[in-house]
Amino acid sequence: MTPQQYVQDKAAASGSSFYYAFKFLTPPRRAAITAFYAFCREVDDVVDEVQDPGVAATKLAWWRQEVQRLFAGQPSHPAMLALSPHLAPYGIEARHLLAVIEGCEMDLQQTRYLDFAGLERYCHLVAGVVGEVASAIFGRTQKQTVAYAHKLGLALQLTNILRDVGDDARRGRIYLPVNELQQFDVKAHEILKREAPWGYSERFTALMKFQAERAHRLYDEALALLPEADRQAQKPGLMMANIYRALLCELEAEHFQVLHQRIALTPLRKLWIAMRTNWRGR
């Protein structure tokens, strides 16, 4: 299997909404974003799939070394071999890849965030920096597009967090800020139990509505930041924004019943939203 086939299979197997946006890119840009996305998945999978934190930390340390080898022209992992030819054309730097690894390391070091500022730092590493790289691959000519990409990355990651409250609780993690749980009188053990009656209290619903409203504001703020000059090139990002915002609306429609199930859009609906965004340009 070639490195290019490896990253293609990795992206397709993930079932991520990102995959549908990639389909509308030119082959060179699609190859670059697929390789970068595969790297992100590899690092994220270490945290999600490795049970022993010590083993996971060792694996992430290996990935740090692999980043050094990549920029020394000696990568060994197929994802990095696939990414290598795209570094210079799209301005991908070691700091970008190391930021993603640092964000995943935070998952090994803490399972709670005291406030939104702390959560925002985590989102910056695992989503904002990813958005920055993606916007460069899509085609970025304006400096302000970087700010748009970071803001959109934050909105997407918050949507992920709301969707995955139950899955994360199963791993002992709660990303919702502690001071906001306290604000709505939601106890951590109620979320960790992932069951009625505590889990789906009116307090929990109010907390989730508060989080969803913040995410909607961030989507609006991100779109307002996107310069008109880059709007056409950034359509893949707009596809992701529309897909994830539709997911956010679905979470709201299902009254945030996320503790015992994973709410998701069908592949057909994701593809339709991507196609509609491509036609409409927004």
Buried (B, 14 or more C-beta within 10 A) or exposed (E): EEBBEBBBBBBEEBEBBBBBBBEBBEEEBBBBBBBBBBBBBBBBBBBEEBEEEEEBBEBBEEBBEBBEEBBEEEBEBBBBBBBBBBBEEBEBEEEBBBBBBBBBBBBBEEBBBEEBEBBBEBBBBBBBBBBBBBBBBBBBEBEEBBBBBBBBBBBBBBBBBBBBBBBBBEEEBBBBBBEBBEEBEBBBEBBBEBEEEBBBBEBBBBBBBEBBEBBBEBBEBBBEBBBEEBBEBBBBBBBBBBBBBBBBEBBBEEEBBBBEEEBBBEEEBBBBBBBEBBEEEE
